[in-house]
Amino acid sequence: ENWADLKDAGLLAITIPKSAGGLGADFTGYALTAEELGRHCAATGLTFNMHVATTLLIGEICSSLEFDADEQTFLQERREQLWRGVVEDKMIHSQPFSEGIQPDATAGYATKAEPVDGGYLVSGRKIFASLAGACDFHNVICTVEGDPRIRFLGVPHEADGVSFEGEWDPLGMRGTDSRNLLMDKVFVPGGNEWLPPGAFNQAAKRYPYFYMTLSVSYLGMMRGILDFTEGYLKTSGRRDFAVKQHAWAEMNIRYEQAQALCYRSIAESGVDPTQDQITRAWSSLVTTMEGAPEMASTAIRICGGRSMLRPSYIAQADRDSR
């Protein structure tokens, strides 16, 4: 239902240029929107990130990188194809990158693409493949044997050889449907290679802010926790209790710190950041991701034991934030 609303509002195309039928938002515009979505439904905000990360990557991020003439032509053709699918056909994209093998942005991937006539045969396994049952394309990173350049391929959801492993029954973020994606010689048309070979290597090394896109959903969750707690304090008759006032002040300070650091880092986003800027971006990520569960715990102390019972928003936020 939430994704149907996103489609109706045109938000699938939020970072697609207006000239291509999108809303034309930049990284900051996406962040503000994702924060507001996370404020009301963290799972929707998080999966929205999985979709928009692709349109940001092939759009604003790649526009700041360096390509030769052939690569630029390749990129523009694939951009227009992907943008058209999102704008006209409301296609949903996801980005299951993780394999659980090696924590490195450009190394350690076991997923392989075998070149064949008209495209590739892709085989491999991705964990935490959010939107497993809802997206139209699983955009995976993989390599061709003997070629270190990373390929960014759009695996069609309905293609033969695509399957999902296990059930998605986690403590929190239950709405993301992040089952494991299995690919067994899945044919991917050559036209679904969204980036020139090696472009992802360049983006990962030169534009690390790409990995901040998910944290704004948790920032929104922090705002939602504040909303719930404020409502409790206004209606419970216990607003003026000193212990609750102190904890409420702590929550506000933590949120303001996380938001200020987040948007300062996003405002600085660009290629080849300085070491200080990289440190600030990572600090923002940690501050937000660790701040959300801490705020949920503080909210439970303020609002009392009943706030831990379903269907309390705080009970859900406490699970989702972890």
Buried (B, 14 or more C-beta within 10 A) or exposed (E): EBBEEBBEEBBBBBBBBEEBBBBBBBBEEBBBBBBBBBBBBBBBBBBBBBBBBBBBBBBBBBEEBEBEEEBBEBBEEBBEEBBBBBBEEBBBBBBBBBBEEEEEBBEEBBBBBEEEEEBBBBBBBBBBBBBBEBBBBBBBBBBBEEEEBBBBBBBBBEBEBBEBEEEBEEEBBBBBBBBBBBBEEBBBEEEBBBBBBBBBBBBBEBBBBBBBBBBBBBBBBBBBBBEBBBEBBEEEEBEEBEEBBEBBEBBBEBBEBBBEBBBEBBEBBBBEBEEEBBEBBBEBBEBBBBBBBBBBBBBBEBBEEEBEEEEBBBBBBBBBBE
